[in-house]
Amino acid sequence: MKALGVAFSARQEGNCLKSLDYCLTALKEKGYKVKLINVYDHQITPCSHCGYECFSSTNEGKTAPCPLQDDVPWIYQMCKQADLILFAIPTYGGHLSSLYMAFGERGQAQFSSWEEFRQGFSSKVNLIIIGNLSSGGDMALHEALSDFYNFEPFPEVLLLSARHWGRNSLKGDLVEEPEIKGRLTQFVDRILSREKEKGGQD
């Protein structure tokens, strides 16, 4: 079984990356083969300078590749190959990071059908949102979940606020809090419990 973690922070190493690393270490101890992608090290380009090639089959009856050349297709390919996906997304100005939003909008060119999107992606995703409530962290969480409405299973989610624990989010040391480690452990346990239930239904 493969577990993939993707950190959508503009920072090289912060709460998103460290939270994912903690979770992936726990999954590795459970027998998962884990991989961590830090988008800081990759190129994500928002939809731009195109002719809606991703909708070409609908409009013209033929397919055409996305003209943008970056790392988005590779990241989606890694998602398709994983059995579990964990996204860690920071909150900037009360919204999800623009890196995550750009990644999401580019997804329409990566799947041939809604069923492929569900089976190859959305049914595997779980979310860690890093954001203070006073800065719109809860609203950003709802923003992230809006991509998964009407899809089953719904993602497991965890909202972490540095300010709540008396931490400065810029220091990226939230995971050093024992109670945060506990919440991350519970998050992983919920994911594994759901995966066990899914396995029993097959």
N, C-alpha and C positions, 0 to 999 in steps of 0.2 A: 504494500500500500504506500502511496506517495502523498506527502503533504507539502503544499507550496505556500509560502508567506511572501506577501508583496507590501513593501512600505512605500507609501505615496507622499513622503515628506520632501520638501525642498532642502532639508538639512541632511548632511552626510550621515550623522549619527545622533539620534535623539530618542524621545520616548516611543515613537512608532517602531523604530528598528529594534530597540531593546525589548519592547513588549513582545514583538514577534519572535525574537530570538529565544525569549523565555518559554513561549508556547511551543515552538518547534523543538526545543530541547526536551520538553515534557512528552511530545508526540514521538520523538526519536526513542525515548525510553520505553514507549509502548510498542515499538517495533516498526514505526513508520520510517520510510526513507524521506528525508526532508531536504528542501531547497529554499533559500532565502534570496529574494530579488529586491534590491534597493534601487528604486527608480532614479535616485540621485545619480547613479552610474550609467543611466540609459537616456535615450532621446525619446520623448513623447511629444508629438506635434498635434495641436488641435486641428479639427476639420477646417480646411482652408484651401483656396486656389484649386478648386476641383469643379467637375461638372456632374456631381452626384453619381459618380461611377458605381457606387455601392447600390444604387437603385436602377442600374441600367437594364437588368433582366426584366424588371417590372415595366419600364418605359419602352424598351426597344426589343425585348425578347432575347437578349444576349447579355452575357456578362462582360464586365471590364474591370481590370484591377484598379485599386486605389492608387492614385498618382503619388501619394506621400510615401517617402522612403525613410523609415525610422525603425525603432525597436518594438513598436506596438504589436505587429503581427507575431513576433517571437514571444512576447509576454503572453499573449492570448494562447499561443500554441502550448506554452508551459502550463497554462490553466487547464487546457483540454486534456493534457496528459496526467494531471494530478487527480487524486481521489478526494482530497480535501483542499480547500483554499481558504487562507486567512488574509484579509486585507486590513492593514493598519493605516488610518487616514487622519491627518491632523485637521484642526479647524482654524481657518484664517478668516478673520472678519465676520464670524458667525456662519461661515459656509465651508463646505468641504474644499480641500486643496484643489487648485486649478489643474494640477497634474492628474488627479483622480477623475475630475470632470472631463478632461480631454481624453483620457483613456476610455472612459465610458462612452462618449459620443462616437469614438472611432470603432466601437464594437459592432456597429451595424454592418460594417464591411467584413466582419470576421466569421459570420455565421450564415448559413444558407437558408435557415428556417428558424421559426420560434422553437420548434422541438429540439433542434440541435443546440440552440441557445440554452434551453432549459437543462437538457441532459449533459451537455458538455461544459456548462459554466454555472448558471444561476443556482442549480440544486446543490452545488458544492461550496458556495461562498459563505463565509462567516466574517463578521465585521468587528473591528476594534476602532472606536472613534476616540481620538484624543482631543478634548476641548473643555474649557471651563464653562460652567452653566451660565455665568454672568456674561460670557462672550458668545452665547448662542450655541453651545455644544449640543444641547438637546435638540435644537432646530436642525443642526447639521446631521444628527442621527436620523431624524425623520427624512431629511433630504436623501440620505444614503438608502434608506429603506424603500423610498418611492420607486427605485429601479426594480424592486422585487415583488411589488404588489401583484396579486393574482398568480403568483408562482409558488409551487410547493416543492420541497419544504422551504419554509421561511428561514432566513439566516439567523444563526445565533448571533447575538450582539452584546457588546460591552462598551459602556461609555466611561472613560476615565478622565478625571479632572485634577490637574496638578494643584490648583489653588485649594481644592477641598482638603488636600492632605498637607497643606502648608508648604508646598514645593513651588519653585520657580520653573515654569515650563521650558524656559530657555536653557536650563542646565541639563535637561534630559535625564534626570535621575529618579524619575517617578517609580521605576521598578525596584528601587532600593527599599521602598516602603514594604514592610512585612505583610500588611493587609492588602496591598496591591498584588503582591505575589500570590496571596490567597485567592483573590478575585480572578486572577489569570488562570490559576490552577482549576478553579471551579468552572471557568469558561471552557477550558480544554475538556474537562470531565463531561460537561453538557454536550459538547460536540461528539465525543466518543460514545456517549450514551445514545445519541440520536443515530450515529452510524451503526451501532449494534442493533437498534430497532429496525433500521432500514435493511440490514443483512438478514434479519429474521423474517422480513416480508418477501424476500426474493424467492 
